[in-house]
């Protein structure tokens, strides 16, 4: 009986490792650490096993020359110059760009092509973009523009924030100070309340989608819809 139970636990553990490894590899390398920190919290041995497997896979990959992003340097909708690629998420790629007529730095998010053929997803995204753009809240990212371009498809233009995500903050610090956590929780729940009152439901609330903007008064939490 003991032998069977030990084998079962070992098999479950192996399955958990392979499942978590597969999910980790789906994340952008910049977000992977924060993801694993949350999934393996309290199990240092599991985290060490996953890290070792990822390192082994990366070691076995042949070296590749960096591929330049084809959008960098281009002008979008006659208004936005794409300056640099700064991130990637589930819905699309985010770039730092310049709004030419106002000479201000913005964040330009280009929606993945796979979503463009889904009329339900596109319709919902458009409705939520318009609803969020109408919100005036210090803890919700400001949307400046939204549209379709024949060369890149659907895009959204937002305020450019200096700082980093809560996911990266937790990956580095492991935990927040109690007062900081309380202040951030109040900021984000206030943002969610405002969004809900406008009929917008955040469908992917997680540390990677909460941004800590650097301000003179300290980090300001912002919900990234």
N, C-alpha and C positions, 0 to 999 in steps of 0.2 A: 504493500500500500504506500509506504513512504517513498519507495523508488518511483512509483507511478506519479505521485504528487510532485516530486522533484522534476521529473521529466516534463510534466504539464506546465509547471511554472517556467521552466527553461524555454519551452516552446512558445509560451505567451510572451515572454520577454523578447525572444528573437523576432516575433511578429511585430511587437511594439516598436522595436528598433528600426525594422525595415519600413514600417508605415510612417514613422516620424521622419526618417531619412528622406523618403520620397516627398513628403510635404515640405521639408526644409529646402530641398533642391528646387522646388517650385518658386521659392521666394528670391527676389533680387538679393545679391550678396550684401548690399548695404542694409537690408531689412532682416536678413537671416538671423543675426545675432539676437536681436530683440525677440523674434519669434521663438527661438530655441530657449531663451532665458525664461519666457513664460511657460513653455510646454514642459520644461525639465526642472522647474523650480522644486527644490528639496531633494532632487535625485542627481547628485554630482556625478555618480558613476554612469548614469544614462547619458548625461551631457558629454562626458568624456568619450564615450563610445561613438556618439553621433559625430562629434568633432573629428575623431580619428578617421571615421569612414569618409567624411567629406574631404579631409586632407588627402586621403589615399586616392580618391577619385580625381581630385584636382592635379595630383602629382602624375597620374597616368595620362592626363590629357595632353595632346601635343601642343606646343607653344603656338599661339596665333598672333598675327599682326593685328593691332587695333584697327577696327573698321570705322572710318569717319562717318558721322551721322549726316545723312543727305539733306536734312532740313536746316542744319546750322548754316547761317549766312543768307538764308532765303528771306524774302519778303512775303508775308502772308496777308491776304486781303488788302493789299496796298497800304497797310497800317502798321504791321508788326514785323520787326526784324528779329529773327531767331538768333540768339547769341551763344547759347550753350545748353547742352542737355544736363539737367540737374536731378532727374529722378524718374522712377518707373513704378507704376502701381497696377492694380488689377484691371482698371478701366482704360488706361492709356499711359502715354509718356509726357513728362512735364519738362518744359524748357524755360530758361531765363530769356526774356525777350525785351525789346525796346519798343514802346509805342511811339512811333516817329513824330506824330504831330504835337505831342505833349512832351516828348523827350523824357519819358519816365520809364523806369524798369517795371516789368510786369512778369507774372508767371503765365505761360501759355501751355495749356493741356490739350494734347491731340488725342482724340478718342480712338481706340483700337478699331481697325477695319471690321473685325468680326462682329462688332455690335451694330454696325451700320445697316446690315441686312435684317435686323430684328426690329420690326416696326413698333412692337410693344415697348422694347427697351429704349428706343430712340424717343418715342413719345413721352415716356415717363421721365427720361433724362431732360428733355426740353421743358416739361412742366416744372420739374424741380429746380432747374436752372433759373427759370423766370421767377419762381417763388423765393428762392434764396437771394436773388439779385434785388428783390424788393425789401429784404430785411435790413434793418439798421441796428446792428448789435456788435458791441466791442469784442465779443468772443466767437464771432462767426466770420470766416474769411469773406472779403468783399469781392463780388463778381462784377467786372467791368463790361464784359462783352461776351457774346455767344453767337456762333454762326456756323455756316457750312462753306467750305472752300473747294472748288473743283479739283485742286491738286492734292489736298491733304484730307479732305472729308470734314468731319465735325470737330470743332474746337471750342474751347472756353478760355476766357482771359480773366485772370484774378490778380489781386494785389500780390506783390512779391514780398515775402516775409523773410526776415533775417532771424536765424535761430536753428532749432532742430526739433525733431519729433519727440514726443514723450517716449516712444519706443526706444530711441537711441539713448535718451536720458536714463531710462531704467536699465538698459543693457550695460551702461557704464557705471552708474551709481548703485544699482541693484534695488534701491528703495529711495523714497522721498522722505524728507523730514515731515513730521506730523502736520505742522502748520502749513507747509507748502502743499501737502496733499489735500488738506481741507480747503485751502484757497483755490486750488485747481479744480477740485470737485464742484465747488460752488460756481466757478466760472463756466464749466462745461454743462452743468445741469441748467444753468440760466440760459445758455445757448440752445440746448435741446428744447427747453420750454418754449422759447421764442419760435423755434422751427416748427414744433408741433402745433402751436397756435396758428401758424401759417399753412398748416396742412402738409408739412414736409416731415417724413420719417427718415432718420439716419439709418441706413440699412447695413452699415459696416463700421460701427463704432468700436475702435480698438486703439491702443497706444500709438500705432503708426499713423493714425488719422487724427491725432490731436497734436497740434503744433505749439511749441513753446517759443513765442516771439520774444526776441531780446528787446527790452525797453529800458528807459532810464529808471523806471520804478521797479524793475525786476521782470522775470518771465511772465508773459501774458498768454494764457491758454486760449487757443483758437480751434474751433471745430472745422475740419476740412471735409466738406461735403463732396 
